[in-house]
Amino acid sequence: MTVKPILALSEVSVAFGSRAIISGLDLSLAAGERIALVGPNGAGKSTVLRLMAGSLKPGTGSVRLCGDELETIGRKALARSIAVVPELAQLPFAMTVEEVVALGRLPHEPPLTGSRVSDELAIDAAIERVGAGHLRGRDARALSLGERQLVFVAVAVAQSAPILVLDEPTAHLDIRHQVDVMELLVDLNERDGTTIVAVLHDLTLAAHFFPRVVVMDGGRIVADGDPSTALGPDAIRGVFGVDPALVHLPVAVG
């Protein structure tokens, strides 16, 4: 019996003007997978995330969520299914940590009555889940980069979506905060069954924390599999232009 993928990109192409960004890409995700997208700058990784989140329409091909075209799904319903953690963003005005995390409940709030007790409970649970309880009441703009990234992940946790996509979740973070974020993603995946897709530049993090690694180059997928296969010597040398002897990759944790 064939299991229908939770999210699937089929023959997807994207071009900005005359420049092709994605070319004939096929990528399917099963529910509960944990996948890292890696590749050099300009490979098309962030574009794939935008396609998955529905913020970008493909020029050709289709993007389907549980078999349904993303274009046919309402924005609020889509937000209940897919949570997005962008690369670290600036907040335009003062907001407490709780107010920022509350943004994750907007897809669930009734349009007229606003937040409910269940929303407040979800906000509190999300803050505690990411280990940000000590940040309550603080202006999110004044947090360190690592603290702010945990808050943005808490927004996605509060959203309670079965799919979580993240664009460079460890960018600009020190090693401790990188590991904190990665371990949180593993926990969300293994304990809650959340499907995780993350764009990463750090191949060591990708190999250690993700059982499936998708390597992109020039808008195409050039390798897809477990880290030992997808990040083999040929990929390291051909895609990243690095001597494989200089790259020591661990085995994924799960």
TIFIDREN-878023 format. One record per residue: residue number from 0; x negated, y, z of N, C-alpha, C in turn. Coordinates in Angstrom, 1 decimal, padded with zeros to 4 digits, always signed. Layout:
! TIFIDREN-878023
SITE  fivo     n.X     n.Y     n.Z    ca.X    ca.Y    ca.Z     c.X     c.Y     c.Z
SITE   NUM       X       Y       Z       X       Y       Z       X       Y       Z
...
END
This chain:
! TIFIDREN-878023
SITE  fivo     n.X     n.Y     n.Z    ca.X    ca.Y    ca.Z     c.X     c.Y     c.Z
SITE     0  -000.8  -001.2  +000.0  +000.0  +000.0  +000.0  -000.9  +001.3  +000.0
SITE     1  -000.6  +002.1  -001.0  -001.4  +003.4  -001.1  -000.9  +004.4  -000.2
SITE     2  -001.8  +005.0  +000.6  -001.4  +006.1  +001.6  -001.5  +007.4  +000.8
SITE     3  -000.4  +008.2  +000.9  -000.4  +009.5  +000.3  -001.3  +010.4  +001.0
SITE     4  -002.2  +011.2  +000.3  -003.1  +012.1  +001.0  -002.3  +013.2  +001.7
SITE     5  -002.8  +013.7  +002.8  -002.2  +014.9  +003.4  -002.4  +016.1  +002.6
SITE     6  -003.6  +016.2  +002.0  -003.9  +017.4  +001.2  -004.7  +016.9  +000.0
SITE     7  -004.3  +017.4  -001.2  -005.0  +016.9  -002.4  -005.1  +018.0  -003.5
SITE     8  -006.3  +018.2  -004.0  -006.6  +019.1  -005.1  -006.9  +018.2  -006.3
SITE     9  -006.1  +018.5  -007.4  -006.2  +017.7  -008.6  -006.5  +018.5  -009.8
SITE    10  -007.7  +018.2  -010.4  -008.1  +018.9  -011.7  -008.0  +020.4  -011.5
SITE    11  -008.5  +020.9  -010.4  -008.4  +022.3  -010.1  -009.5  +023.1  -010.7
SITE    12  -009.2  +024.2  -011.3  -010.2  +025.1  -011.9  -009.8  +026.6  -011.4
SITE    13  -010.8  +027.4  -011.2  -010.6  +028.8  -010.8  -011.7  +029.6  -011.5
SITE    14  -011.2  +030.7  -012.1  -012.2  +031.6  -012.7  -011.8  +033.0  -012.3
SITE    15  -012.9  +033.8  -012.1  -012.7  +035.3  -011.9  -013.2  +036.0  -013.1
SITE    16  -012.3  +036.5  -013.9  -012.7  +037.0  -015.2  -013.2  +035.9  -016.1
SITE    17  -014.4  +036.1  -016.6  -015.0  +035.1  -017.5  -015.9  +034.1  -016.7
SITE    18  -016.0  +034.3  -015.4  -016.9  +033.5  -014.6  -016.1  +032.3  -014.0
SITE    19  -016.5  +031.1  -014.3  -015.9  +029.9  -013.7  -016.4  +029.7  -012.3
SITE    20  -015.6  +029.6  -011.3  -016.0  +029.3  -009.9  -015.8  +027.9  -009.5
SITE    21  -014.7  +027.3  -009.9  -014.4  +025.9  -009.7  -014.0  +025.3  -011.0
SITE    22  -014.5  +024.1  -011.3  -014.3  +023.4  -012.6  -013.8  +022.0  -012.4
SITE    23  -012.5  +021.7  -012.7  -012.0  +020.4  -012.8  -012.2  +019.6  -011.5
SITE    24  -011.9  +020.2  -010.3  -012.3  +019.6  -009.1  -011.1  +018.7  -008.6
SITE    25  -011.5  +017.5  -008.1  -010.6  +016.6  -007.5  -011.1  +016.3  -006.1
SITE    26  -010.2  +016.5  -005.1  -010.5  +016.2  -003.7  -009.3  +015.9  -002.9
SITE    27  -009.3  +014.7  -002.3  -008.2  +014.3  -001.4  -008.6  +014.1  +000.0
SITE    28  -007.7  +014.5  +000.9  -008.0  +014.3  +002.3  -006.9  +013.4  +002.9
SITE    29  -007.3  +012.4  +003.7  -006.3  +011.6  +004.4  -006.1  +012.2  +005.8
SITE    30  -004.9  +012.0  +006.3  -004.6  +012.5  +007.6  -005.6  +012.0  +008.6
SITE    31  -006.1  +012.9  +009.5  -007.0  +012.5  +010.5  -008.5  +012.5  +010.1
SITE    32  -008.8  +012.9  +008.9  -010.2  +012.9  +008.5  -010.9  +014.1  +009.1
SITE    33  -012.3  +014.0  +009.1  -013.1  +015.1  +009.5  -014.2  +015.3  +008.5
SITE    34  -014.1  +016.4  +007.7  -014.9  +016.5  +006.5  -015.7  +017.8  +006.6
SITE    35  -017.0  +017.8  +006.2  -017.8  +018.9  +006.0  -018.0  +019.2  +004.5
SITE    36  -017.8  +020.5  +004.1  -018.2  +020.9  +002.8  -019.5  +021.6  +002.8
SITE    37  -020.5  +021.1  +002.1  -021.8  +021.8  +002.1  -022.2  +022.0  +000.7
SITE    38  -023.2  +022.9  +000.5  -023.8  +023.2  -000.8  -024.4  +024.6  -000.7
SITE    39  -025.2  +024.9  -001.7  -025.9  +026.2  -001.8  -024.9  +027.4  -001.9
SITE    40  -025.4  +028.6  -001.6  -024.5  +029.8  -001.8  -024.0  +029.8  -003.3
SITE    41  -022.7  +030.2  -003.4  -022.1  +030.3  -004.7  -021.6  +029.0  -005.3
SITE    42  -021.6  +027.9  -004.4  -021.2  +026.6  -004.9  -019.7  +026.5  -005.1
SITE    43  -019.0  +027.3  -004.4  -017.5  +027.3  -004.5  -016.8  +026.8  -003.2
SITE    44  -017.6  +026.6  -002.2  -017.0  +026.0  -000.9  -015.9  +026.8  -000.3
SITE    45  -016.1  +028.1  -000.2  -015.1  +029.0  +000.4  -013.9  +029.1  -000.5
SITE    46  -014.1  +029.0  -001.8  -013.0  +029.1  -002.7  -012.1  +027.9  -002.5
SITE    47  -012.7  +026.7  -002.3  -011.9  +025.5  -002.0  -011.1  +025.7  -000.8
SITE    48  -011.7  +026.3  +000.3  -010.9  +026.5  +001.5  -009.7  +027.4  +001.2
SITE    49  -009.9  +028.5  +000.4  -008.8  +029.4  +000.1  -007.7  +028.7  -000.7
SITE    50  -008.1  +027.8  -001.6  -007.1  +026.9  -002.3  -006.3  +026.1  -001.4
SITE    51  -007.0  +025.4  -000.4  -006.4  +024.6  +000.6  -005.4  +025.4  +001.4
SITE    52  -005.8  +026.6  +001.8  -004.9  +027.4  +002.7  -003.8  +028.1  +001.9
SITE    53  -003.8  +028.0  +000.6  -002.7  +028.7  -000.2  -002.9  +030.1  -000.4
SITE    54  -004.1  +030.7  +000.0  -004.3  +032.1  -000.2  -004.9  +032.4  -001.6
SITE    55  -005.2  +031.4  -002.4  -005.6  +031.5  -003.7  -005.0  +030.4  -004.6
SITE    56  -004.4  +030.8  -005.7  -003.7  +029.9  -006.6  -004.8  +029.4  -007.7
SITE    57  -004.7  +028.1  -008.0  -005.7  +027.7  -009.0  -005.3  +028.2  -010.4
SITE    58  -006.3  +028.4  -011.2  -006.0  +028.7  -012.6  -005.3  +027.6  -013.4
SITE    59  -005.9  +026.4  -013.1  -005.3  +025.1  -013.7  -005.3  +024.1  -012.6
SITE    60  -004.5  +023.0  -012.7  -004.5  +022.0  -011.7  -003.5  +022.3  -010.6
SITE    61  -003.5  +021.4  -009.6  -002.6  +021.5  -008.5  -003.2  +021.3  -007.2
SITE    62  -002.6  +021.9  -006.2  -002.9  +021.7  -004.8  -001.6  +021.2  -004.1
SITE    63  -001.7  +020.1  -003.5  -000.5  +019.5  -002.9  -000.7  +019.2  -001.4
SITE    64  +000.4  +019.5  -000.6  +000.4  +019.2  +000.8  +001.5  +018.1  +001.0
SITE    65  +001.0  +016.9  +001.4  +002.0  +015.8  +001.6  +002.8  +015.6  +000.4
SITE    66  +002.2  +015.8  -000.8  +002.8  +015.5  -002.1  +003.6  +016.7  -002.7
SITE    67  +003.7  +017.8  -001.9  +004.5  +018.9  -002.4  +003.5  +020.0  -002.8
SITE    68  +003.8  +020.7  -004.0  +002.9  +021.8  -004.4  +002.9  +022.9  -003.4
SITE    69  +001.7  +023.4  -003.1  +001.6  +024.5  -002.1  +002.5  +025.7  -002.5
SITE    70  +002.6  +025.9  -003.8  +003.4  +027.1  -004.3  +004.9  +027.0  -003.9
SITE    71  +005.4  +025.8  -003.7  +006.8  +025.6  -003.4  +007.1  +025.7  -001.9
SITE    72  +006.0  +025.8  -001.1  +006.2  +025.8  +000.4  +006.1  +027.2  +000.9
SITE    73  +007.1  +027.6  +001.7  +007.2  +028.9  +002.3  +006.0  +029.3  +003.1
SITE    74  +005.6  +030.5  +003.2  +004.4  +030.9  +004.0  +004.5  +030.5  +005.4
SITE    75  +005.6  +030.7  +006.1  +005.7  +030.3  +007.5  +005.6  +028.8  +007.7
SITE    76  +006.2  +028.0  +006.8  +006.1  +026.6  +006.9  +004.7  +026.1  +006.6
SITE    77  +004.0  +026.8  +005.7  +002.6  +026.5  +005.4  +001.7  +026.7  +006.5
SITE    78  +002.0  +027.8  +007.2  +001.2  +028.2  +008.4  +001.4  +027.2  +009.6
SITE    79  +002.6  +026.5  +009.6  +002.8  +025.5  +010.6  +002.0  +024.2  +010.3
SITE    80  +001.6  +024.1  +009.0  +000.9  +022.9  +008.6  -000.6  +023.1  +008.5
SITE    81  -001.1  +024.3  +008.2  -002.5  +024.5  +007.9  -002.9  +025.7  +008.7
SITE    82  -003.9  +025.6  +009.6  -004.5  +026.7  +010.4  -005.8  +027.0  +009.8
SITE    83  -006.1  +028.3  +009.7  -007.4  +028.7  +009.1  -008.2  +029.5  +010.1
SITE    84  -009.5  +029.1  +010.2  -010.4  +029.9  +011.0  -011.4  +030.5  +010.1
SITE    85  -011.3  +031.8  +009.8  -012.2  +032.4  +008.8  -013.6  +032.6  +009.4
SITE    86  -014.5  +033.0  +008.5  -015.8  +033.4  +009.0  -015.6  +034.6  +009.9
SITE    87  -016.5  +034.7  +011.0  -016.2  +035.7  +012.0  -015.8  +037.1  +011.5
SITE    88  -014.6  +037.5  +012.0  -014.0  +038.7  +011.5  -014.0  +039.8  +012.5
SITE    89  -013.9  +041.0  +012.1  -013.8  +042.2  +013.0  -012.4  +042.4  +013.3
SITE    90  -012.2  +042.8  +014.6  -010.8  +043.2  +015.0  -010.7  +044.7  +014.9
SITE    91  -009.6  +045.2  +014.2  -009.5  +046.6  +014.0  -009.2  +047.5  +015.2
SITE    92  -008.6  +046.9  +016.2  -008.2  +047.7  +017.4  -008.3  +046.8  +018.6
SITE    93  -008.2  +047.4  +019.8  -008.3  +046.7  +021.0  -007.2  +045.6  +021.2
SITE    94  -007.6  +044.4  +021.5  -006.7  +043.3  +021.8  -007.3  +042.4  +022.8
SITE    95  -006.5  +042.1  +023.8  -007.0  +041.1  +024.8  -007.1  +039.7  +024.2
SITE    96  -007.9  +038.9  +024.8  -008.0  +037.5  +024.3  -006.7  +036.8  +024.2
SITE    97  -005.8  +037.0  +025.2  -004.4  +036.4  +025.1  -003.6  +037.0  +023.9
SITE    98  -003.8  +038.3  +023.6  -003.0  +038.8  +022.5  -003.5  +038.3  +021.2
SITE    99  -004.8  +038.1  +021.1  -005.4  +037.5  +019.8  -004.9  +036.1  +019.7
SITE   100  -005.0  +035.3  +020.7  -004.6  +033.9  +020.6  -003.1  +033.8  +020.3
SITE   101  -002.3  +034.7  +020.8  -000.8  +034.7  +020.5  -000.5  +034.8  +019.1
SITE   102  -001.4  +035.3  +018.2  -001.2  +035.4  +016.8  -001.0  +034.0  +016.2
SITE   103  -001.5  +033.0  +016.9  -001.3  +031.6  +016.4  +000.1  +031.1  +016.5
SITE   104  +000.9  +031.8  +017.3  +002.3  +031.3  +017.5  +003.3  +032.0  +016.6
SITE   105  +002.8  +033.0  +015.8  +003.7  +033.7  +014.9  +004.5  +032.8  +014.0
SITE   106  +003.9  +031.7  +013.4  +004.7  +030.9  +012.5  +005.8  +030.1  +013.2
SITE   107  +005.7  +030.0  +014.6  +006.7  +029.3  +015.4  +007.8  +030.1  +016.0
SITE   108  +007.6  +031.4  +016.1  +008.5  +032.3  +016.8  +009.7  +032.6  +016.0
SITE   109  +010.9  +032.5  +016.6  +012.1  +032.9  +015.9  +012.0  +034.4  +015.5
SITE   110  +012.5  +034.8  +014.3  +012.3  +036.2  +013.8  +012.9  +037.3  +014.7
SITE   111  +014.0  +036.9  +015.5  +014.7  +037.9  +016.2  +014.3  +037.9  +017.7
SITE   112  +014.1  +036.8  +018.3  +013.9  +036.7  +019.7  +012.5  +036.8  +020.2
SITE   113  +011.5  +036.6  +019.2  +010.1  +036.7  +019.6  +009.6  +035.6  +020.4
SITE   114  +008.5  +035.8  +021.2  +007.9  +034.6  +021.9  +008.8  +034.1  +023.0
SITE   115  +008.6  +032.8  +023.2  +009.4  +032.0  +024.2  +008.5  +031.4  +025.2
SITE   116  +009.0  +030.8  +026.2  +008.2  +030.2  +027.2  +007.3  +029.2  +026.6
SITE   117  +007.8  +028.4  +025.7  +007.0  +027.4  +025.0  +005.8  +028.0  +024.3
SITE   118  +005.9  +029.2  +023.7  +004.8  +029.9  +023.1  +003.8  +030.3  +024.1
SITE   119  +004.2  +030.8  +025.2  +003.3  +031.2  +026.3  +002.5  +030.0  +026.8
SITE   120  +003.2  +028.9  +026.9  +002.5  +027.7  +027.4  +001.5  +027.2  +026.4
SITE   121  +001.8  +027.3  +025.1  +000.9  +026.9  +024.0  -000.3  +027.8  +024.0
SITE   122  -000.1  +029.1  +024.2  -001.2  +030.1  +024.3  -002.2  +029.7  +025.4
SITE   123  -001.6  +029.5  +026.6  -002.4  +029.2  +027.8  -003.2  +027.9  +027.5
SITE   124  -002.5  +026.9  +026.9  -003.2  +025.6  +026.7  -004.3  +025.7  +025.7
SITE   125  -004.1  +026.5  +024.7  -005.1  +026.7  +023.7  -006.4  +027.4  +024.3
SITE   126  -006.2  +028.4  +025.1  -007.3  +029.1  +025.7  -008.1  +028.1  +026.6
SITE   127  -007.4  +027.3  +027.4  -008.1  +026.4  +028.2  -008.8  +025.3  +027.4
SITE   128  -008.1  +024.9  +026.3  -008.7  +023.8  +025.5  -010.0  +024.1  +024.9
SITE   129  -010.2  +025.4  +024.5  -011.5  +025.8  +023.9  -012.5  +026.2  +024.9
SITE   130  -012.1  +026.2  +026.2  -013.0  +026.6  +027.3  -013.2  +028.1  +027.4
SITE   131  -012.1  +028.9  +027.1  -012.2  +030.3  +027.1  -011.4  +030.9  +028.3
SITE   132  -011.1  +030.1  +029.3  -010.3  +030.7  +030.4  -010.9  +031.8  +031.1
SITE   133  -012.3  +031.8  +031.1  -013.0  +032.9  +031.8  -013.0  +034.2  +031.1
SITE   134  -012.4  +034.2  +029.8  -012.4  +035.4  +029.0  -011.0  +036.1  +029.0
SITE   135  -010.1  +035.5  +029.8  -008.8  +036.1  +029.9  -008.8  +037.6  +030.3
SITE   136  -008.0  +038.4  +029.6  -007.9  +039.8  +030.0  -009.0  +040.7  +029.4
SITE   137  -010.0  +040.1  +028.7  -011.0  +040.9  +028.2  -010.7  +041.4  +026.8
SITE   138  -011.2  +042.5  +026.4  -011.0  +043.0  +025.0  -011.9  +042.1  +024.1
SITE   139  -011.2  +041.5  +023.1  -011.9  +040.5  +022.3  -013.0  +041.2  +021.5
SITE   140  -012.9  +042.5  +021.2  -014.0  +043.1  +020.5  -015.3  +043.2  +021.2
SITE   141  -015.2  +043.1  +022.5  -016.4  +043.2  +023.4  -017.1  +041.9  +023.6
SITE   142  -016.5  +040.8  +023.1  -017.1  +039.5  +023.3  -018.3  +039.2  +022.5
SITE   143  -019.2  +038.3  +022.9  -020.3  +037.9  +022.1  -019.7  +037.2  +020.9
SITE   144  -020.6  +036.9  +019.9  -020.2  +036.2  +018.7  -019.7  +034.8  +019.0
SITE   145  -020.4  +034.1  +019.9  -020.0  +032.8  +020.3  -018.7  +032.8  +021.0
SITE   146  -018.5  +033.7  +021.9  -017.2  +033.8  +022.6  -016.0  +034.1  +021.7
SITE   147  -016.3  +035.1  +020.7  -015.3  +035.5  +019.8  -014.9  +034.3  +018.9
SITE   148  -015.9  +033.5  +018.5  -015.6  +032.4  +017.6  -014.7  +031.4  +018.4
SITE   149  -014.9  +031.1  +019.6  -014.1  +030.2  +020.4  -012.6  +030.8  +020.5
SITE   150  -012.5  +032.1  +020.6  -011.2  +032.7  +020.6  -010.5  +032.5  +019.3
SITE   151  -011.2  +032.6  +018.2  -010.5  +032.4  +016.9  -010.1  +031.0  +016.7
SITE   152  -010.9  +030.0  +017.2  -010.6  +028.6  +017.2  -009.3  +028.4  +018.0
SITE   153  -009.2  +029.1  +019.2  -008.1  +029.0  +020.1  -006.8  +029.5  +019.3
SITE   154  -006.9  +030.5  +018.5  -005.8  +030.9  +017.7  -005.3  +029.8  +016.8
SITE   155  -006.2  +029.0  +016.2  -005.8  +027.9  +015.4  -005.2  +026.8  +016.2
SITE   156  -005.8  +026.5  +017.4  -005.2  +025.5  +018.3  -003.8  +025.9  +018.7
SITE   157  -003.6  +027.1  +019.0  -002.2  +027.6  +019.4  -001.3  +027.4  +018.3
SITE   158  -001.8  +027.4  +017.1  -000.9  +027.3  +015.9  -000.3  +025.9  +015.8
SITE   159  -001.0  +024.9  +016.4  -000.5  +023.6  +016.5  -000.3  +023.0  +015.1
SITE   160  -001.1  +023.3  +014.1  -001.0  +022.7  +012.8  -001.8  +021.4  +012.7
SITE   161  -001.3  +020.5  +011.9  -002.0  +019.2  +011.8  -003.3  +019.3  +010.9
SITE   162  -003.5  +020.4  +010.2  -004.7  +020.6  +009.4  -005.4  +021.8  +009.8
SITE   163  -006.7  +021.8  +010.1  -007.5  +022.9  +010.5  -008.7  +023.1  +009.5
SITE   164  -008.8  +024.2  +008.8  -009.9  +024.5  +007.9  -010.7  +025.7  +008.5
SITE   165  -012.0  +025.6  +008.4  -012.9  +026.6  +009.0  -014.0  +027.0  +008.0
SITE   166  -014.2  +028.2  +007.9  -015.2  +028.8  +007.0  -016.4  +029.2  +007.8
SITE   167  -017.5  +028.5  +007.7  -018.7  +028.8  +008.5  -018.5  +029.0  +010.0
SITE   168  -017.9  +028.1  +010.7  -017.6  +028.3  +012.1  -018.8  +028.5  +013.0
SITE   169  -020.0  +028.1  +012.5  -021.2  +028.3  +013.4  -022.1  +029.4  +012.9
SITE   170  -021.7  +030.2  +011.9  -022.5  +031.2  +011.4  -022.8  +032.3  +012.5
SITE   171  -024.0  +032.7  +012.6  -024.5  +033.7  +013.5  -024.4  +033.3  +015.0
SITE   172  -024.2  +032.0  +015.3  -024.1  +031.5  +016.6  -025.5  +030.9  +017.1
SITE   173  -025.8  +031.0  +018.4  -027.0  +030.3  +018.8  -026.7  +028.8  +019.0
SITE   174  -027.7  +028.1  +019.2  -027.6  +026.6  +019.2  -026.5  +026.1  +020.2
SITE   175  -026.5  +026.7  +021.4  -025.5  +026.2  +022.4  -024.1  +026.4  +021.9
SITE   176  -023.8  +027.6  +021.3  -022.5  +027.8  +020.9  -022.1  +027.0  +019.6
SITE   177  -023.1  +026.8  +018.8  -022.9  +025.9  +017.6  -022.4  +024.5  +018.1
SITE   178  -023.2  +024.0  +019.0  -022.8  +022.6  +019.6  -021.4  +022.7  +020.2
SITE   179  -021.1  +023.7  +021.0  -019.8  +023.9  +021.6  -018.7  +023.8  +020.6
SITE   180  -018.9  +024.6  +019.5  -017.8  +024.6  +018.5  -017.7  +023.2  +017.8
SITE   181  -018.8  +022.6  +017.5  -018.8  +021.3  +016.8  -018.1  +020.2  +017.7
SITE   182  -018.5  +020.2  +019.0  -017.9  +019.2  +019.9  -016.4  +019.5  +020.1
SITE   183  -016.0  +020.7  +020.0  -014.6  +021.0  +020.1  -013.8  +020.5  +018.9
SITE   184  -014.4  +020.6  +017.7  -013.8  +020.1  +016.5  -013.7  +018.6  +016.5
SITE   185  -014.7  +017.9  +017.0  -014.7  +016.5  +017.2  -013.5  +016.1  +018.1
SITE   186  -013.4  +016.8  +019.2  -012.4  +016.5  +020.2  -011.0  +016.7  +019.6
SITE   187  -010.8  +017.8  +018.9  -009.5  +018.1  +018.2  -009.1  +017.0  +017.2
SITE   188  -010.2  +016.5  +016.5  -010.0  +015.5  +015.5  -009.7  +014.1  +016.2
SITE   189  -010.5  +013.7  +017.1  -010.4  +012.4  +017.7  -009.3  +012.2  +018.7
SITE   190  -009.0  +013.3  +019.5  -008.0  +013.2  +020.5  -006.6  +013.5  +020.0
SITE   191  -006.6  +014.6  +019.2  -005.3  +015.1  +018.7  -004.9  +014.6  +017.3
SITE   192  -005.9  +014.0  +016.6  -005.7  +013.5  +015.2  -005.6  +014.7  +014.2
SITE   193  -006.1  +015.8  +014.6  -006.1  +017.0  +013.6  -007.1  +016.7  +012.5
SITE   194  -006.6  +017.0  +011.3  -007.5  +016.8  +010.1  -008.4  +018.1  +010.0
SITE   195  -009.7  +017.9  +010.0  -010.6  +019.0  +010.0  -011.4  +019.1  +008.7
SITE   196  -011.5  +020.3  +008.2  -012.3  +020.6  +007.0  -013.1  +021.8  +007.3
SITE   197  -014.4  +021.7  +007.3  -015.3  +022.9  +007.6  -016.4  +023.1  +006.6
SITE   198  -016.5  +024.3  +006.2  -017.7  +024.7  +005.4  -018.8  +025.0  +006.3
SITE   199  -020.0  +024.3  +006.0  -021.2  +024.5  +006.8  -022.4  +024.7  +005.9
SITE   200  -023.3  +025.5  +006.4  -024.6  +025.6  +005.8  -025.6  +024.7  +006.4
SITE   201  -025.5  +024.4  +007.7  -026.4  +023.6  +008.4  -026.2  +022.1  +008.2
SITE   202  -027.1  +021.5  +007.4  -027.0  +020.1  +007.1  -027.1  +019.2  +008.3
SITE   203  -027.9  +019.6  +009.2  -028.0  +018.8  +010.4  -026.7  +018.7  +011.2
SITE   204  -026.0  +019.8  +011.4  -024.7  +019.8  +012.0  -023.7  +019.0  +011.2
SITE   205  -023.7  +019.1  +009.9  -022.8  +018.4  +009.0  -023.0  +016.9  +009.2
SITE   206  -024.3  +016.5  +009.1  -024.6  +015.0  +009.2  -024.3  +014.4  +010.6
SITE   207  -024.5  +015.3  +011.6  -024.3  +014.7  +013.0  -022.9  +014.6  +013.4
SITE   208  -022.1  +015.6  +013.0  -020.7  +015.7  +013.5  -019.6  +015.3  +012.6
SITE   209  -019.9  +015.0  +011.3  -018.9  +014.8  +010.3  -019.2  +013.4  +009.6
SITE   210  -018.2  +012.5  +009.7  -018.4  +011.2  +009.1  -018.3  +011.2  +007.6
SITE   211  -017.7  +012.3  +007.0  -017.6  +012.5  +005.6  -018.1  +013.8  +005.2
SITE   212  -019.1  +013.8  +004.2  -019.7  +015.1  +003.7  -019.4  +015.2  +002.2
SITE   213  -018.9  +016.3  +001.8  -018.7  +016.6  +000.4  -019.7  +017.7  +000.0
SITE   214  -020.5  +017.3  -001.0  -021.5  +018.3  -001.5  -021.1  +018.9  -002.7
SITE   215  -021.1  +020.3  -002.8  -020.7  +021.0  -004.0  -021.9  +021.7  -004.6
SITE   216  -021.9  +021.9  -005.9  -022.9  +022.7  -006.6  -022.3  +023.1  -007.9
SITE   217  -022.4  +024.4  -008.1  -021.9  +025.0  -009.4  -020.4  +024.8  -009.6
SITE   218  -019.6  +024.8  -008.5  -018.2  +024.6  -008.7  -017.7  +023.2  -008.8
SITE   219  -018.5  +022.3  -008.6  -018.2  +020.9  -008.8  -018.6  +020.1  -007.6
SITE   220  -018.0  +018.9  -007.3  -018.4  +018.0  -006.3  -019.4  +017.1  -006.9
SITE   221  -020.6  +017.1  -006.3  -021.7  +016.2  -006.8  -022.0  +015.0  -005.9
SITE   222  -021.5  +015.0  -004.7  -021.6  +013.9  -003.8  -020.5  +013.9  -002.8
SITE   223  -020.0  +012.7  -002.4  -018.9  +012.6  -001.5  -019.0  +011.3  -000.8
SITE   224  -019.2  +011.3  +000.5  -019.3  +010.1  +001.3  -019.9  +010.3  +002.7
SITE   225  -020.3  +009.2  +003.3  -020.9  +009.4  +004.6  -022.2  +010.1  +004.5
SITE   226  -022.7  +010.8  +005.5  -023.9  +011.6  +005.4  -025.1  +010.9  +004.8
SITE   227  -025.4  +009.7  +005.2  -026.5  +009.0  +004.7  -026.5  +008.8  +003.2
SITE   228  -025.3  +008.8  +002.6  -025.1  +008.7  +001.1  -025.1  +010.0  +000.5
SITE   229  -024.2  +010.9  +001.0  -024.0  +012.2  +000.3  -025.2  +013.1  +000.5
SITE   230  -025.9  +013.0  +001.6  -027.1  +013.8  +001.8  -028.4  +013.0  +001.6
SITE   231  -028.4  +012.2  +000.6  -029.6  +011.4  +000.3  -030.7  +012.2  -000.3
SITE   232  -031.8  +011.7  -000.5  -033.0  +012.4  -001.1  -032.7  +013.1  -002.4
SITE   233  -031.9  +012.5  -003.3  -031.6  +013.1  -004.6  -030.8  +014.4  -004.4
SITE   234  -029.8  +014.3  -003.5  -029.0  +015.5  -003.2  -029.8  +016.6  -002.6
SITE   235  -030.6  +016.3  -001.6  -031.4  +017.3  -000.9  -032.4  +018.0  -001.9
SITE   236  -033.0  +017.2  -002.8  -033.9  +017.7  -003.7  -033.2  +018.5  -004.9
SITE   237  -032.2  +017.8  -005.4  -031.6  +018.4  -006.6  -030.6  +019.6  -006.3
SITE   238  -029.8  +019.5  -005.3  -028.8  +020.5  -005.0  -029.4  +021.6  -004.2
SITE   239  -030.2  +021.3  -003.2  -030.7  +022.3  -002.2  -032.1  +022.8  -002.6
SITE   240  -032.8  +022.1  -003.5  -034.2  +022.5  -003.8  -035.2  +022.4  -002.7
SITE   241  -035.0  +021.4  -001.9  -035.9  +021.2  -000.7  -036.5  +019.8  -000.8
SITE   242  -037.7  +019.7  -000.3  -038.4  +018.4  -000.2  -037.6  +017.5  +000.8
SITE   243  -037.1  +016.4  +000.5  -036.4  +015.6  +001.5  -037.2  +015.2  +002.7
SITE   244  -038.5  +015.2  +002.6  -039.4  +014.8  +003.7  -039.3  +015.9  +004.8
SITE   245  -038.9  +017.1  +004.4  -038.8  +018.2  +005.4  -037.5  +018.2  +006.1
SITE   246  -036.5  +017.4  +005.7  -035.2  +017.4  +006.3  -034.9  +016.1  +007.0
SITE   247  -034.7  +016.2  +008.3  -034.5  +015.0  +009.1  -033.0  +015.1  +009.6
SITE   248  -032.2  +014.2  +009.0  -030.8  +014.2  +009.3  -030.4  +013.1  +010.2
SITE   249  -029.5  +013.3  +011.3  -029.1  +012.3  +012.1  -027.9  +011.6  +011.5
SITE   250  -027.4  +010.6  +012.2  -026.2  +009.8  +011.8  -025.0  +010.5  +012.5
SITE   251  -023.9  +010.5  +011.7  -022.7  +011.1  +012.2  -022.2  +010.4  +013.5
SITE   252  -021.5  +011.2  +014.4  -021.1  +010.7  +015.6  -019.8  +009.8  +015.5
SITE   253  -019.1  +009.9  +014.5  -017.8  +009.2  +014.4  -017.3  +009.0  +013.0
END
